[in-house]
């Protein structure tokens, strides 16, 4: 059996823009609907959702027949979490709260086998098709994509050093925590922070890495795509359901 190609990683390396959607509901039905909708990628969130390793495994199996690439946001920059998610077949990971180059290097080491890293070796995992991909350990790094999430003032100060870490494919700017770090908690588009995000996108591109972002505001998505963002989530399953349900109810109850 062949190792699955990571088309998302290749698209980022080629400078192509990738449009995605966030998933928080941890439902295989919801994930299947999104996977067939035409997005380039979708985020399976394990940081701010009730997802655990077993539910994530089910979601990865649901997405597998579709061309949409699943990107898994791990709960933390943790060797054990990352190892387990790679072993169940996740190929693209988003690691939150990276503020220094050392933290980025640690994330890279968790993705790689010795001597280049510290990932534990297991033979009969889903990632290896239960031992049927004979050259998995030799080739897996070609198909793994590491995205690090910068979401603090310290992280923005260290952006070039983080981007310079070998093994980092892209840098996602987390809007909510970034605003909180600058004193604007609860906001995601404060006019004081928007220029910082835009300049961050340019700095990431100049450093040769792919910038990413999340926003449910269409104008903001176009704004950041226009300044160089390559992978942008333009909404979430939770947001689409909540706002759509509210609007439908309002049309009938307030009319």
Secondary structure as GFF3:
##gff-version 3
##sequence-region A 1 255
A	DSSP	alpha_helix	7	13	.	.	.	ID=ss1
A	DSSP	beta_strand	18	23	.	.	.	ID=ss2
A	DSSP	alpha_helix	28	35	.	.	.	ID=ss3
A	DSSP	beta_strand	41	45	.	.	.	ID=ss4
A	DSSP	alpha_helix	53	63	.	.	.	ID=ss5
A	DSSP	beta_strand	69	73	.	.	.	ID=ss6
A	DSSP	alpha_helix	79	87	.	.	.	ID=ss7
A	DSSP	beta_strand	92	95	.	.	.	ID=ss8
A	DSSP	alpha_helix	101	111	.	.	.	ID=ss9
A	DSSP	alpha_helix	136	143	.	.	.	ID=ss10
A	DSSP	beta_strand	145	150	.	.	.	ID=ss11
A	DSSP	alpha_helix	153	157	.	.	.	ID=ss12
A	DSSP	alpha_helix	159	163	.	.	.	ID=ss13
A	DSSP	beta_strand	170	173	.	.	.	ID=ss14
A	DSSP	alpha_helix	175	181	.	.	.	ID=ss15
A	DSSP	alpha_helix	191	206	.	.	.	ID=ss16
A	DSSP	beta_strand	210	214	.	.	.	ID=ss17
A	DSSP	alpha_helix	218	226	.	.	.	ID=ss18
A	DSSP	beta_strand	231	236	.	.	.	ID=ss19
A	DSSP	alpha_helix	237	253	.	.	.	ID=ss20
###
